[in-house]
Amino acid sequence: MKTLEDLKAKQKGIVKEVKDKELSNHLIRFGIGKGSKITCNEKIPLGPIIIKFNLQEIAIARNLAKMVVLK
C-alpha cells in the first residue's frame, strides 16, 4: 500500500482513500478527494510534506501523510 509519505519530491500520485475522517474533511475543503492528482512538491527533513494541488501548496504532517493512500 503506497501512501503520501512514500512519495519522493516531485513525484505524483492519485488519492485512493483517506483513512482518517477528520483529515479527509480538511482535504476536501481544499478540493482534494478520492481521484485527485497531487504532487509531492517537497519533503522537509524532520518536518511536513508539502503537496501541490492545482495552484495551491499544502503542508501535511508526516503522521497524517501515512493516512493518505495512493493508487
PyMOL Python script that loads the backbone (N, CA, C, O; Angstrom):
from pymol import cmd

cmd.read_pdbstr("""\
ATOM      1  N   MET A   1       0.853  -1.182   0.000  1.00  0.00           N
ATOM      2  CA  MET A   1       0.000   0.000   0.000  1.00  0.00           C
ATOM      3  C   MET A   1       0.898   1.245   0.000  1.00  0.00           C
ATOM      4  O   MET A   1       1.712   1.430   0.905  1.00  0.00           O
ATOM      5  N   LYS A   2       0.747   2.062  -0.985  1.00  0.00           N
ATOM      6  CA  LYS A   2       1.551   3.274  -1.132  1.00  0.00           C
ATOM      7  C   LYS A   2       0.817   4.459  -0.503  1.00  0.00           C
ATOM      8  O   LYS A   2      -0.373   4.660  -0.745  1.00  0.00           O
ATOM      9  N   THR A   3       1.531   5.235   0.299  1.00  0.00           N
ATOM     10  CA  THR A   3       0.921   6.402   0.932  1.00  0.00           C
ATOM     11  C   THR A   3       1.626   7.675   0.485  1.00  0.00           C
ATOM     12  O   THR A   3       2.655   7.628  -0.189  1.00  0.00           O
ATOM     13  N   LEU A   4       1.068   8.792   0.863  1.00  0.00           N
ATOM     14  CA  LEU A   4       1.660  10.084   0.537  1.00  0.00           C
ATOM     15  C   LEU A   4       3.074  10.192   1.096  1.00  0.00           C
ATOM     16  O   LEU A   4       3.936  10.818   0.477  1.00  0.00           O
ATOM     17  N   GLU A   5       3.321   9.599   2.244  1.00  0.00           N
ATOM     18  CA  GLU A   5       4.657   9.667   2.845  1.00  0.00           C
ATOM     19  C   GLU A   5       5.708   8.957   1.988  1.00  0.00           C
ATOM     20  O   GLU A   5       6.889   9.295   2.056  1.00  0.00           O
ATOM     21  N   ASP A   6       5.291   7.986   1.191  1.00  0.00           N
ATOM     22  CA  ASP A   6       6.220   7.216   0.358  1.00  0.00           C
ATOM     23  C   ASP A   6       6.693   7.979  -0.882  1.00  0.00           C
ATOM     24  O   ASP A   6       7.711   7.620  -1.473  1.00  0.00           O
ATOM     25  N   LEU A   7       5.973   9.016  -1.277  1.00  0.00           N
ATOM     26  CA  LEU A   7       6.372   9.773  -2.465  1.00  0.00           C
ATOM     27  C   LEU A   7       7.671  10.526  -2.212  1.00  0.00           C
ATOM     28  O   LEU A   7       7.928  11.016  -1.113  1.00  0.00           O
ATOM     29  N   LYS A   8       8.473  10.602  -3.254  1.00  0.00           N
ATOM     30  CA  LYS A   8       9.679  11.420  -3.209  1.00  0.00           C
ATOM     31  C   LYS A   8       9.336  12.788  -3.785  1.00  0.00           C
ATOM     32  O   LYS A   8       8.298  12.955  -4.425  1.00  0.00           O
ATOM     33  N   ALA A   9      10.206  13.761  -3.559  1.00  0.00           N
ATOM     34  CA  ALA A   9       9.971  15.105  -4.083  1.00  0.00           C
ATOM     35  C   ALA A   9       9.763  15.052  -5.592  1.00  0.00           C
ATOM     36  O   ALA A   9      10.489  14.360  -6.307  1.00  0.00           O
ATOM     37  N   LYS A  10       8.778  15.780  -6.059  1.00  0.00           N
ATOM     38  CA  LYS A  10       8.394  15.923  -7.471  1.00  0.00           C
ATOM     39  C   LYS A  10       7.652  14.713  -8.027  1.00  0.00           C
ATOM     40  O   LYS A  10       7.303  14.712  -9.208  1.00  0.00           O
ATOM     41  N   GLN A  11       7.399  13.685  -7.223  1.00  0.00           N
ATOM     42  CA  GLN A  11       6.603  12.556  -7.687  1.00  0.00           C
ATOM     43  C   GLN A  11       5.125  12.886  -7.587  1.00  0.00           C
ATOM     44  O   GLN A  11       4.711  13.714  -6.776  1.00  0.00           O
ATOM     45  N   LYS A  12       4.334  12.221  -8.428  1.00  0.00           N
ATOM     46  CA  LYS A  12       2.894  12.452  -8.454  1.00  0.00           C
ATOM     47  C   LYS A  12       2.155  11.200  -8.000  1.00  0.00           C
ATOM     48  O   LYS A  12       2.679  10.088  -8.070  1.00  0.00           O
ATOM     49  N   GLY A  13       0.940  11.404  -7.538  1.00  0.00           N
ATOM     50  CA  GLY A  13       0.097  10.294  -7.129  1.00  0.00           C
ATOM     51  C   GLY A  13      -1.368  10.669  -7.241  1.00  0.00           C
ATOM     52  O   GLY A  13      -1.723  11.841  -7.377  1.00  0.00           O
ATOM     53  N   ILE A  14      -2.200   9.659  -7.183  1.00  0.00           N
ATOM     54  CA  ILE A  14      -3.651   9.851  -7.229  1.00  0.00           C
ATOM     55  C   ILE A  14      -4.228   9.322  -5.923  1.00  0.00           C
ATOM     56  O   ILE A  14      -3.945   8.192  -5.524  1.00  0.00           O
ATOM     57  N   VAL A  15      -5.029  10.132  -5.267  1.00  0.00           N
ATOM     58  CA  VAL A  15      -5.603   9.755  -3.976  1.00  0.00           C
ATOM     59  C   VAL A  15      -6.601   8.613  -4.182  1.00  0.00           C
ATOM     60  O   VAL A  15      -7.541   8.722  -4.969  1.00  0.00           O
ATOM     61  N   LYS A  16      -6.373   7.523  -3.459  1.00  0.00           N
ATOM     62  CA  LYS A  16      -7.285   6.368  -3.499  1.00  0.00           C
ATOM     63  C   LYS A  16      -8.271   6.438  -2.343  1.00  0.00           C
ATOM     64  O   LYS A  16      -9.470   6.222  -2.520  1.00  0.00           O
ATOM     65  N   GLU A  17      -7.744   6.746  -1.143  1.00  0.00           N
ATOM     66  CA  GLU A  17      -8.603   6.907   0.034  1.00  0.00           C
ATOM     67  C   GLU A  17      -7.834   7.645   1.125  1.00  0.00           C
ATOM     68  O   GLU A  17      -6.604   7.677   1.131  1.00  0.00           O
ATOM     69  N   VAL A  18      -8.582   8.229   2.036  1.00  0.00           N
ATOM     70  CA  VAL A  18      -8.006   8.874   3.215  1.00  0.00           C
ATOM     71  C   VAL A  18      -8.572   8.123   4.413  1.00  0.00           C
ATOM     72  O   VAL A  18      -9.785   8.093   4.622  1.00  0.00           O
ATOM     73  N   LYS A  19      -7.684   7.517   5.197  1.00  0.00           N
ATOM     74  CA  LYS A  19      -8.113   6.631   6.285  1.00  0.00           C
ATOM     75  C   LYS A  19      -8.645   7.361   7.514  1.00  0.00           C
ATOM     76  O   LYS A  19      -9.298   6.747   8.359  1.00  0.00           O
ATOM     77  N   ASP A  20      -8.380   8.646   7.626  1.00  0.00           N
ATOM     78  CA  ASP A  20      -8.829   9.416   8.782  1.00  0.00           C
ATOM     79  C   ASP A  20      -9.945  10.364   8.343  1.00  0.00           C
ATOM     80  O   ASP A  20      -9.751  11.179   7.441  1.00  0.00           O
ATOM     81  N   LYS A  21     -11.101  10.258   8.974  1.00  0.00           N
ATOM     82  CA  LYS A  21     -12.278  11.051   8.580  1.00  0.00           C
ATOM     83  C   LYS A  21     -12.030  12.550   8.736  1.00  0.00           C
ATOM     84  O   LYS A  21     -12.407  13.333   7.863  1.00  0.00           O
ATOM     85  N   GLU A  22     -11.400  12.956   9.838  1.00  0.00           N
ATOM     86  CA  GLU A  22     -11.140  14.387  10.066  1.00  0.00           C
ATOM     87  C   GLU A  22     -10.179  14.937   9.022  1.00  0.00           C
ATOM     88  O   GLU A  22     -10.396  16.029   8.497  1.00  0.00           O
ATOM     89  N   LEU A  23      -9.117  14.190   8.716  1.00  0.00           N
ATOM     90  CA  LEU A  23      -8.174  14.609   7.677  1.00  0.00           C
ATOM     91  C   LEU A  23      -8.877  14.677   6.324  1.00  0.00           C
ATOM     92  O   LEU A  23      -8.649  15.602   5.544  1.00  0.00           O
ATOM     93  N   SER A  24      -9.721  13.706   6.056  1.00  0.00           N
ATOM     94  CA  SER A  24     -10.472  13.691   4.802  1.00  0.00           C
ATOM     95  C   SER A  24     -11.314  14.956   4.668  1.00  0.00           C
ATOM     96  O   SER A  24     -11.363  15.567   3.600  1.00  0.00           O
ATOM     97  N   ASN A  25     -11.974  15.343   5.752  1.00  0.00           N
ATOM     98  CA  ASN A  25     -12.788  16.568   5.732  1.00  0.00           C
ATOM     99  C   ASN A  25     -11.938  17.804   5.468  1.00  0.00           C
ATOM    100  O   ASN A  25     -12.354  18.690   4.722  1.00  0.00           O
ATOM    101  N   HIS A  26     -10.756  17.874   6.069  1.00  0.00           N
ATOM    102  CA  HIS A  26      -9.864  19.022   5.839  1.00  0.00           C
ATOM    103  C   HIS A  26      -9.406  19.068   4.379  1.00  0.00           C
ATOM    104  O   HIS A  26      -9.408  20.131   3.758  1.00  0.00           O
ATOM    105  N   LEU A  27      -9.014  17.913   3.836  1.00  0.00           N
ATOM    106  CA  LEU A  27      -8.541  17.885   2.461  1.00  0.00           C
ATOM    107  C   LEU A  27      -9.651  18.240   1.478  1.00  0.00           C
ATOM    108  O   LEU A  27      -9.402  18.904   0.472  1.00  0.00           O
ATOM    109  N   ILE A  28     -10.861  17.805   1.760  1.00  0.00           N
ATOM    110  CA  ILE A  28     -11.992  18.134   0.879  1.00  0.00           C
ATOM    111  C   ILE A  28     -12.212  19.648   0.829  1.00  0.00           C
ATOM    112  O   ILE A  28     -12.619  20.181  -0.204  1.00  0.00           O
ATOM    113  N   ARG A  29     -11.949  20.332   1.925  1.00  0.00           N
ATOM    114  CA  ARG A  29     -12.075  21.801   1.925  1.00  0.00           C
ATOM    115  C   ARG A  29     -11.104  22.451   0.939  1.00  0.00           C
ATOM    116  O   ARG A  29     -11.356  23.546   0.436  1.00  0.00           O
ATOM    117  N   PHE A  30      -9.987  21.761   0.668  1.00  0.00           N
ATOM    118  CA  PHE A  30      -9.015  22.252  -0.316  1.00  0.00           C
ATOM    119  C   PHE A  30      -9.302  21.697  -1.710  1.00  0.00           C
ATOM    120  O   PHE A  30      -8.582  21.998  -2.663  1.00  0.00           O
ATOM    121  N   GLY A  31     -10.354  20.887  -1.826  1.00  0.00           N
ATOM    122  CA  GLY A  31     -10.710  20.306  -3.112  1.00  0.00           C
ATOM    123  C   GLY A  31     -10.022  18.984  -3.395  1.00  0.00           C
ATOM    124  O   GLY A  31     -10.074  18.484  -4.519  1.00  0.00           O
ATOM    125  N   ILE A  32      -9.375  18.409  -2.380  1.00  0.00           N
ATOM    126  CA  ILE A  32      -8.644  17.155  -2.563  1.00  0.00           C
ATOM    127  C   ILE A  32      -9.490  16.010  -2.020  1.00  0.00           C
ATOM    128  O   ILE A  32      -9.820  15.966  -0.834  1.00  0.00           O
ATOM    129  N   GLY A  33      -9.831  15.092  -2.905  1.00  0.00           N
ATOM    130  CA  GLY A  33     -10.627  13.934  -2.517  1.00  0.00           C
ATOM    131  C   GLY A  33     -10.199  12.727  -3.327  1.00  0.00           C
ATOM    132  O   GLY A  33      -9.167  12.748  -3.998  1.00  0.00           O
ATOM    133  N   LYS A  34     -10.991  11.686  -3.259  1.00  0.00           N
ATOM    134  CA  LYS A  34     -10.710  10.464  -4.000  1.00  0.00           C
ATOM    135  C   LYS A  34     -10.576  10.781  -5.485  1.00  0.00           C
ATOM    136  O   LYS A  34     -11.452  11.417  -6.071  1.00  0.00           O
ATOM    137  N   GLY A  35      -9.476  10.336  -6.092  1.00  0.00           N
ATOM    138  CA  GLY A  35      -9.241  10.570  -7.516  1.00  0.00           C
ATOM    139  C   GLY A  35      -8.446  11.830  -7.827  1.00  0.00           C
ATOM    140  O   GLY A  35      -8.111  12.070  -8.987  1.00  0.00           O
ATOM    141  N   SER A  36      -8.135  12.644  -6.816  1.00  0.00           N
ATOM    142  CA  SER A  36      -7.366  13.877  -7.034  1.00  0.00           C
ATOM    143  C   SER A  36      -5.909  13.555  -7.364  1.00  0.00           C
ATOM    144  O   SER A  36      -5.300  12.682  -6.746  1.00  0.00           O
ATOM    145  N   LYS A  37      -5.367  14.263  -8.332  1.00  0.00           N
ATOM    146  CA  LYS A  37      -3.962  14.097  -8.713  1.00  0.00           C
ATOM    147  C   LYS A  37      -3.143  15.129  -7.936  1.00  0.00           C
ATOM    148  O   LYS A  37      -3.346  16.334  -8.078  1.00  0.00           O
ATOM    149  N   ILE A  38      -2.214  14.637  -7.115  1.00  0.00           N
ATOM    150  CA  ILE A  38      -1.393  15.533  -6.297  1.00  0.00           C
ATOM    151  C   ILE A  38       0.084  15.303  -6.605  1.00  0.00           C
ATOM    152  O   ILE A  38       0.473  14.249  -7.107  1.00  0.00           O
ATOM    153  N   THR A  39       0.892  16.308  -6.295  1.00  0.00           N
ATOM    154  CA  THR A  39       2.336  16.227  -6.473  1.00  0.00           C
ATOM    155  C   THR A  39       3.001  16.483  -5.135  1.00  0.00           C
ATOM    156  O   THR A  39       2.637  17.419  -4.423  1.00  0.00           O
ATOM    157  N   CYS A  40       3.977  15.654  -4.793  1.00  0.00           N
ATOM    158  CA  CYS A  40       4.796  15.909  -3.607  1.00  0.00           C
ATOM    159  C   CYS A  40       5.814  16.967  -4.015  1.00  0.00           C
ATOM    160  O   CYS A  40       6.794  16.657  -4.692  1.00  0.00           O
ATOM    161  N   ASN A  41       5.593  18.179  -3.617  1.00  0.00           N
ATOM    162  CA  ASN A  41       6.460  19.284  -4.024  1.00  0.00           C
ATOM    163  C   ASN A  41       7.798  19.245  -3.294  1.00  0.00           C
ATOM    164  O   ASN A  41       8.851  19.485  -3.884  1.00  0.00           O
ATOM    165  N   GLU A  42       7.737  18.936  -1.995  1.00  0.00           N
ATOM    166  CA  GLU A  42       8.956  18.954  -1.181  1.00  0.00           C
ATOM    167  C   GLU A  42       8.721  18.156   0.096  1.00  0.00           C
ATOM    168  O   GLU A  42       7.609  18.111   0.622  1.00  0.00           O
ATOM    169  N   LYS A  43       9.796  17.525   0.587  1.00  0.00           N
ATOM    170  CA  LYS A  43       9.741  16.834   1.875  1.00  0.00           C
ATOM    171  C   LYS A  43      10.738  17.537   2.794  1.00  0.00           C
ATOM    172  O   LYS A  43      11.949  17.427   2.603  1.00  0.00           O
ATOM    173  N   ILE A  44      10.237  18.243   3.768  1.00  0.00           N
ATOM    174  CA  ILE A  44      11.081  18.971   4.710  1.00  0.00           C
ATOM    175  C   ILE A  44      11.709  17.950   5.665  1.00  0.00           C
ATOM    176  O   ILE A  44      10.981  17.169   6.277  1.00  0.00           O
ATOM    177  N   PRO A  45      13.037  17.934   5.808  1.00  0.00           N
ATOM    178  CA  PRO A  45      13.663  16.989   6.726  1.00  0.00           C
ATOM    179  C   PRO A  45      13.097  17.148   8.147  1.00  0.00           C
ATOM    180  O   PRO A  45      13.072  18.247   8.700  1.00  0.00           O
ATOM    181  N   LEU A  46      12.654  16.046   8.710  1.00  0.00           N
ATOM    182  CA  LEU A  46      12.055  16.013  10.047  1.00  0.00           C
ATOM    183  C   LEU A  46      10.841  16.926  10.175  1.00  0.00           C
ATOM    184  O   LEU A  46      10.474  17.327  11.279  1.00  0.00           O
ATOM    185  N   GLY A  47      10.223  17.249   9.050  1.00  0.00           N
ATOM    186  CA  GLY A  47       9.068  18.146   9.060  1.00  0.00           C
ATOM    187  C   GLY A  47       7.978  17.642   8.138  1.00  0.00           C
ATOM    188  O   GLY A  47       7.932  16.457   7.809  1.00  0.00           O
ATOM    189  N   PRO A  48       7.103  18.540   7.722  1.00  0.00           N
ATOM    190  CA  PRO A  48       5.943  18.143   6.911  1.00  0.00           C
ATOM    191  C   PRO A  48       6.289  17.834   5.460  1.00  0.00           C
ATOM    192  O   PRO A  48       7.399  18.080   4.988  1.00  0.00           O
ATOM    193  N   ILE A  49       5.310  17.294   4.788  1.00  0.00           N
ATOM    194  CA  ILE A  49       5.388  17.047   3.350  1.00  0.00           C
ATOM    195  C   ILE A  49       4.548  18.131   2.675  1.00  0.00           C
ATOM    196  O   ILE A  49       3.389  18.342   3.030  1.00  0.00           O
ATOM    197  N   ILE A  50       5.134  18.798   1.721  1.00  0.00           N
ATOM    198  CA  ILE A  50       4.446  19.868   1.001  1.00  0.00           C
ATOM    199  C   ILE A  50       3.891  19.274  -0.291  1.00  0.00           C
ATOM    200  O   ILE A  50       4.638  18.797  -1.145  1.00  0.00           O
ATOM    201  N   ILE A  51       2.560  19.314  -0.413  1.00  0.00           N
ATOM    202  CA  ILE A  51       1.956  18.815  -1.645  1.00  0.00           C
ATOM    203  C   ILE A  51       1.427  19.986  -2.462  1.00  0.00           C
ATOM    204  O   ILE A  51       1.097  21.048  -1.934  1.00  0.00           O
ATOM    205  N   LYS A  52       1.360  19.754  -3.759  1.00  0.00           N
ATOM    206  CA  LYS A  52       0.808  20.760  -4.661  1.00  0.00           C
ATOM    207  C   LYS A  52      -0.419  20.164  -5.324  1.00  0.00           C
ATOM    208  O   LYS A  52      -0.391  19.047  -5.840  1.00  0.00           O
ATOM    209  N   PHE A  53      -1.493  20.934  -5.298  1.00  0.00           N
ATOM    210  CA  PHE A  53      -2.737  20.536  -5.948  1.00  0.00           C
ATOM    211  C   PHE A  53      -3.283  21.768  -6.644  1.00  0.00           C
ATOM    212  O   PHE A  53      -3.548  22.787  -6.006  1.00  0.00           O
ATOM    213  N   ASN A  54      -3.449  21.671  -7.949  1.00  0.00           N
ATOM    214  CA  ASN A  54      -3.812  22.827  -8.770  1.00  0.00           C
ATOM    215  C   ASN A  54      -2.787  23.928  -8.526  1.00  0.00           C
ATOM    216  O   ASN A  54      -1.606  23.712  -8.797  1.00  0.00           O
ATOM    217  N   LEU A  55      -3.173  25.072  -8.039  1.00  0.00           N
ATOM    218  CA  LEU A  55      -2.224  26.168  -7.822  1.00  0.00           C
ATOM    219  C   LEU A  55      -1.906  26.393  -6.347  1.00  0.00           C
ATOM    220  O   LEU A  55      -1.286  27.396  -5.992  1.00  0.00           O
ATOM    221  N   GLN A  56      -2.326  25.467  -5.490  1.00  0.00           N
ATOM    222  CA  GLN A  56      -2.087  25.666  -4.060  1.00  0.00           C
ATOM    223  C   GLN A  56      -1.082  24.657  -3.513  1.00  0.00           C
ATOM    224  O   GLN A  56      -0.987  23.529  -3.997  1.00  0.00           O
ATOM    225  N   GLU A  57      -0.342  25.080  -2.505  1.00  0.00           N
ATOM    226  CA  GLU A  57       0.583  24.207  -1.793  1.00  0.00           C
ATOM    227  C   GLU A  57       0.068  24.030  -0.371  1.00  0.00           C
ATOM    228  O   GLU A  57      -0.354  24.989   0.275  1.00  0.00           O
ATOM    229  N   ILE A  58       0.110  22.794   0.103  1.00  0.00           N
ATOM    230  CA  ILE A  58      -0.420  22.469   1.422  1.00  0.00           C
ATOM    231  C   ILE A  58       0.613  21.634   2.158  1.00  0.00           C
ATOM    232  O   ILE A  58       1.161  20.685   1.597  1.00  0.00           O
ATOM    233  N   ALA A  59       0.882  21.984   3.419  1.00  0.00           N
ATOM    234  CA  ALA A  59       1.799  21.217   4.255  1.00  0.00           C
ATOM    235  C   ALA A  59       0.993  20.193   5.049  1.00  0.00           C
ATOM    236  O   ALA A  59      -0.007  20.527   5.684  1.00  0.00           O
ATOM    237  N   ILE A  60       1.445  18.948   5.002  1.00  0.00           N
ATOM    238  CA  ILE A  60       0.771  17.867   5.723  1.00  0.00           C
ATOM    239  C   ILE A  60       1.800  17.177   6.614  1.00  0.00           C
ATOM    240  O   ILE A  60       2.865  16.773   6.149  1.00  0.00           O
ATOM    241  N   ALA A  61       1.474  17.050   7.885  1.00  0.00           N
ATOM    242  CA  ALA A  61       2.357  16.374   8.836  1.00  0.00           C
ATOM    243  C   ALA A  61       2.587  14.935   8.379  1.00  0.00           C
ATOM    244  O   ALA A  61       1.705  14.310   7.791  1.00  0.00           O
ATOM    245  N   ARG A  62       3.775  14.424   8.656  1.00  0.00           N
ATOM    246  CA  ARG A  62       4.119  13.075   8.197  1.00  0.00           C
ATOM    247  C   ARG A  62       3.199  12.004   8.774  1.00  0.00           C
ATOM    248  O   ARG A  62       2.848  11.053   8.077  1.00  0.00           O
ATOM    249  N   ASN A  63       2.809  12.145  10.028  1.00  0.00           N
ATOM    250  CA  ASN A  63       1.926  11.127  10.613  1.00  0.00           C
ATOM    251  C   ASN A  63       0.563  11.126   9.918  1.00  0.00           C
ATOM    252  O   ASN A  63      -0.090  10.085   9.850  1.00  0.00           O
ATOM    253  N   LEU A  64       0.129  12.267   9.408  1.00  0.00           N
ATOM    254  CA  LEU A  64      -1.134  12.333   8.654  1.00  0.00           C
ATOM    255  C   LEU A  64      -0.939  11.864   7.219  1.00  0.00           C
ATOM    256  O   LEU A  64      -1.848  11.292   6.618  1.00  0.00           O
ATOM    257  N   ALA A  65       0.253  12.108   6.672  1.00  0.00           N
ATOM    258  CA  ALA A  65       0.537  11.682   5.296  1.00  0.00           C
ATOM    259  C   ALA A  65       0.452  10.164   5.159  1.00  0.00           C
ATOM    260  O   ALA A  65       0.153   9.656   4.077  1.00  0.00           O
ATOM    261  N   LYS A  66       0.710   9.436   6.244  1.00  0.00           N
ATOM    262  CA  LYS A  66       0.609   7.975   6.230  1.00  0.00           C
ATOM    263  C   LYS A  66      -0.826   7.504   6.033  1.00  0.00           C
ATOM    264  O   LYS A  66      -1.057   6.352   5.663  1.00  0.00           O
ATOM    265  N   MET A  67      -1.778   8.375   6.275  1.00  0.00           N
ATOM    266  CA  MET A  67      -3.190   8.010   6.175  1.00  0.00           C
ATOM    267  C   MET A  67      -3.787   8.304   4.808  1.00  0.00           C
ATOM    268  O   MET A  67      -4.950   7.990   4.556  1.00  0.00           O
ATOM    269  N   VAL A  68      -2.995   8.908   3.921  1.00  0.00           N
ATOM    270  CA  VAL A  68      -3.457   9.204   2.561  1.00  0.00           C
ATOM    271  C   VAL A  68      -2.927   8.106   1.645  1.00  0.00           C
ATOM    272  O   VAL A  68      -1.742   8.084   1.313  1.00  0.00           O
ATOM    273  N   VAL A  69      -3.809   7.197   1.239  1.00  0.00           N
ATOM    274  CA  VAL A  69      -3.436   6.059   0.396  1.00  0.00           C
ATOM    275  C   VAL A  69      -3.527   6.480  -1.069  1.00  0.00           C
ATOM    276  O   VAL A  69      -4.495   7.112  -1.490  1.00  0.00           O
ATOM    277  N   LEU A  70      -2.492   6.115  -1.838  1.00  0.00           N
ATOM    278  CA  LEU A  70      -2.424   6.490  -3.251  1.00  0.00           C
ATOM    279  C   LEU A  70      -2.552   5.266  -4.147  1.00  0.00           C
ATOM    280  O   LEU A  70      -2.276   4.139  -3.734  1.00  0.00           O
ATOM    281  N   LYS A  71      -2.979   5.514  -5.386  1.00  0.00           N
ATOM    282  CA  LYS A  71      -3.053   4.440  -6.390  1.00  0.00           C
ATOM    283  C   LYS A  71      -1.674   4.215  -6.974  1.00  0.00           C
ATOM    284  O   LYS A  71      -1.502   3.357  -7.840  1.00  0.00           O
TER     285      LYS A  71
END
""", "prot")
cmd.dss("prot")
cmd.show_as("cartoon", "prot")
cmd.util.cbc("prot")
cmd.orient("prot")
